[in-house]
């Protein structure tokens, strides 16, 4: 029996959920990848055609400005570069966070880049806090002080991260309203406005039939004027 057929029989059959997940992954857009240049050690977009690879990166971060794209790559590298060593895995992680919201302009890309940097800083602060008990301290007070500082740093970073995401949401909503066509806005307004009041034709009053039988005439009291009866 061929080796491929034997391996195929040993593999378990995929469930519908697993098959759908694989199909969704295969249908996703390709992720832009970086590599380290041998000439100057800079991060370069990996693509057989250099211009096409850089254009894909610019499209992923929502810009058509070369200077902005190069500056964003430098900022991403400054977050992941340590002692002159570029960590490609961390760089790709930063890019994945930035492109997760599909930025539509430079402002959204910068906000997401800051969010990615804050996320890295928060995780480092959490890592320091988790390693406090394994460190050697001069006394108990210094350890307690370090724990309080770590908790404070984590809290500040978490609040700043939430505020940044709220700012991103407000900015995107404002840009969406500004780009909304006037005709579409007027159409939505007409759908929510109350209907126009129209003048309806007056219906004739029904004629009341006089009752049959005897009619009793009531005597009317004479009207008084200046204390005297008017006859």
C-alpha positions as CSV (number, residue, x, y, z in Angstrom):
1,X,0.0,0.0,0.0
2,X,1.4,3.4,-0.9
3,X,2.6,5.6,2.0
4,X,0.2,8.4,1.2
5,X,-2.8,6.1,1.2
6,X,-1.7,4.7,4.6
7,X,-1.3,8.2,6.1
8,X,-4.7,9.2,4.7
9,X,-6.4,6.2,6.4
10,X,-4.7,6.9,9.7
11,X,-5.9,10.5,9.8
12,X,-9.3,10.9,11.4
13,X,-12.2,12.2,9.4
14,X,-12.9,15.9,9.6
15,X,-16.1,17.1,11.2
16,X,-18.3,19.6,9.4
17,X,-17.1,22.3,11.8
18,X,-13.4,21.5,11.2
19,X,-13.9,21.4,7.4
20,X,-15.7,24.8,7.5
21,X,-12.8,26.3,9.5
22,X,-10.3,25.0,7.0
23,X,-12.3,26.3,4.1
24,X,-12.6,29.7,5.8
25,X,-8.9,29.9,6.4
26,X,-8.1,28.9,2.8
27,X,-10.5,31.6,1.5
28,X,-8.9,34.4,3.6
29,X,-6.7,37.0,2.0
30,X,-3.0,36.2,2.2
31,X,-1.1,37.9,5.1
32,X,1.7,40.2,4.3
33,X,5.0,38.8,5.6
34,X,8.3,40.5,6.4
35,X,11.9,39.4,6.2
36,X,15.1,40.9,7.4
37,X,17.3,42.4,4.7
38,X,20.8,41.1,4.6
39,X,22.1,44.5,3.4
40,X,21.0,46.8,6.2
41,X,19.0,44.5,8.6
42,X,15.7,46.4,7.9
43,X,12.4,44.8,7.8
44,X,11.3,44.3,4.2
45,X,8.0,43.0,2.8
46,X,8.4,39.6,1.4
47,X,7.2,39.3,-2.2
48,X,8.8,38.2,-5.5
49,X,8.0,41.7,-6.8
50,X,9.1,44.3,-4.3
51,X,6.8,47.0,-5.5
52,X,3.8,44.7,-5.4
53,X,4.6,43.5,-1.9
54,X,4.9,47.0,-0.6
55,X,1.6,48.0,-2.3
56,X,-0.1,45.0,-0.5
57,X,1.2,46.3,2.8
58,X,0.0,49.8,2.1
59,X,-3.4,48.4,1.2
60,X,-3.5,46.4,4.4
61,X,-2.9,49.5,6.5
62,X,-5.2,51.8,4.6
63,X,-2.8,54.2,3.0
64,X,-1.4,55.3,-0.3
65,X,1.4,57.4,1.2
66,X,4.9,55.8,0.9
67,X,6.3,57.9,3.7
68,X,3.6,56.9,6.1
69,X,4.0,53.2,5.3
70,X,7.8,53.4,5.9
71,X,7.3,55.3,9.1
72,X,4.7,52.8,10.3
73,X,7.1,49.9,9.7
74,X,9.8,51.7,11.7
75,X,7.4,52.3,14.6
76,X,6.4,48.6,14.5
77,X,10.0,47.6,14.6
78,X,10.8,49.9,17.5
79,X,8.3,48.0,19.6
80,X,9.7,44.5,18.7
81,X,13.4,45.4,18.3
82,X,15.6,44.6,21.3
83,X,19.4,45.2,21.3
84,X,19.4,45.4,17.5
85,X,17.7,42.1,17.0
86,X,14.4,42.1,15.0
87,X,11.9,39.6,16.2
88,X,9.9,38.7,13.1
89,X,7.2,36.8,15.0
90,X,6.5,39.8,17.2
91,X,6.5,42.1,14.1
92,X,4.0,39.9,12.4
93,X,1.9,39.8,15.6
94,X,1.9,43.7,15.6
95,X,0.8,43.7,11.9
96,X,-1.9,41.2,12.6
97,X,-3.4,43.4,15.3
98,X,-3.2,46.5,13.1
99,X,-4.9,44.9,10.2
100,X,-7.6,43.1,12.3
101,X,-9.7,46.2,12.1
102,X,-9.0,46.8,8.4
103,X,-7.9,50.4,8.8
104,X,-9.3,52.7,6.1
105,X,-6.9,55.6,6.5
106,X,-3.7,56.7,8.3
107,X,-5.4,57.7,11.5
108,X,-7.1,54.4,12.0
109,X,-3.8,52.6,11.2
110,X,-1.9,54.8,13.8
111,X,-4.6,54.1,16.5
112,X,-4.4,50.4,15.9
113,X,-0.6,50.5,16.0
114,X,-0.8,52.2,19.4
115,X,-3.2,49.6,20.5
116,X,-0.8,46.9,19.4
117,X,2.0,48.6,21.3
118,X,-0.1,49.0,24.4
119,X,-1.1,45.3,24.2
120,X,2.6,44.3,24.2
121,X,3.3,46.6,27.2
122,X,0.4,45.3,29.1
123,X,1.5,41.7,28.6
124,X,5.0,42.5,29.7
125,X,3.7,44.2,32.9
126,X,1.6,41.1,33.6
127,X,4.7,38.9,33.1
128,X,6.7,41.0,35.5
129,X,3.9,40.7,38.1
130,X,3.7,37.0,37.7
131,X,7.4,36.6,38.2
132,X,7.6,38.8,41.4
133,X,7.4,35.8,43.7
134,X,10.3,34.1,42.0
135,X,12.6,37.1,42.4
136,X,15.0,37.7,45.3
137,X,14.2,40.8,47.4
138,X,16.1,42.6,50.1
139,X,13.1,42.8,52.4
140,X,9.4,42.3,52.4
141,X,8.6,46.0,51.9
142,X,10.4,46.2,48.6
143,X,8.5,43.2,47.3
144,X,5.1,44.7,48.4
145,X,6.0,48.0,46.8
146,X,7.0,46.3,43.5
147,X,3.7,44.4,43.5
148,X,1.7,47.6,44.0
149,X,3.6,49.3,41.2
150,X,3.0,46.4,38.8
151,X,-0.7,46.3,39.6
152,X,-0.9,50.1,39.0
153,X,0.9,49.8,35.7
154,X,-1.4,47.0,34.5
155,X,-4.5,49.0,35.5
156,X,-3.3,52.2,33.7
157,X,-2.4,50.3,30.6
158,X,-5.7,48.5,30.6
159,X,-7.7,51.7,31.0
160,X,-5.7,53.4,28.2
161,X,-6.3,50.5,25.9
162,X,-10.0,50.7,26.4
163,X,-10.0,54.5,25.8
164,X,-8.0,54.0,22.6
165,X,-10.5,51.5,21.3
166,X,-13.4,53.8,22.1
167,X,-11.6,56.6,20.3
168,X,-11.1,54.3,17.3
169,X,-14.8,53.5,17.3
170,X,-15.9,57.1,17.6
171,X,-13.5,58.2,14.8
172,X,-14.8,55.5,12.4
173,X,-18.4,56.4,13.1
174,X,-17.7,60.1,12.5
175,X,-15.9,59.3,9.2
176,X,-18.8,57.0,8.2
177,X,-21.3,59.8,8.7
178,X,-19.2,62.3,6.8
179,X,-18.9,60.0,3.8
180,X,-22.6,59.2,3.7
181,X,-24.2,60.5,0.5
182,X,-26.7,63.3,1.0
183,X,-29.3,61.4,-1.0
184,X,-29.0,58.3,1.2
185,X,-29.3,60.5,4.3
186,X,-32.4,62.2,3.0
187,X,-33.9,58.9,2.1
188,X,-33.4,57.6,5.6
189,X,-34.9,60.8,7.0
190,X,-38.0,60.5,4.9
191,X,-38.5,56.9,6.1
192,X,-38.5,58.0,9.7
193,X,-40.6,61.2,9.3
194,X,-44.3,61.1,10.1
195,X,-46.8,60.9,7.1
196,X,-48.1,64.1,5.6
197,X,-51.5,65.1,6.8
198,X,-54.1,65.4,3.9
199,X,-57.5,67.1,4.0
200,X,-60.2,64.6,3.9
201,X,-63.6,65.3,2.3
202,X,-66.4,66.1,4.7
203,X,-69.1,63.5,4.9
204,X,-72.7,64.6,4.9
205,X,-74.5,64.7,8.2
206,X,-77.2,62.0,8.5
207,X,-80.8,63.2,8.4
208,X,-82.7,62.3,11.6
209,X,-86.2,61.2,11.1
210,X,-88.8,62.9,13.1
211,X,-90.5,60.6,15.7
212,X,-94.1,59.6,15.0
213,X,-96.8,60.5,17.4
214,X,-98.0,63.6,19.2
215,X,-95.6,66.5,19.8
216,X,-95.8,68.4,23.1
217,X,-95.0,72.0,22.9
218,X,-93.3,73.4,26.0
219,X,-94.3,76.8,27.2
220,X,-91.4,79.3,27.2
221,X,-91.0,81.7,30.1
222,X,-91.1,85.3,29.1
223,X,-87.7,87.0,29.2
224,X,-87.2,89.6,31.8
225,X,-85.7,93.0,31.0
226,X,-84.8,95.5,33.7
227,X,-86.9,93.6,36.2
228,X,-90.0,93.6,33.9
229,X,-91.4,90.8,31.9
230,X,-91.0,91.2,28.2
231,X,-94.2,90.4,26.4
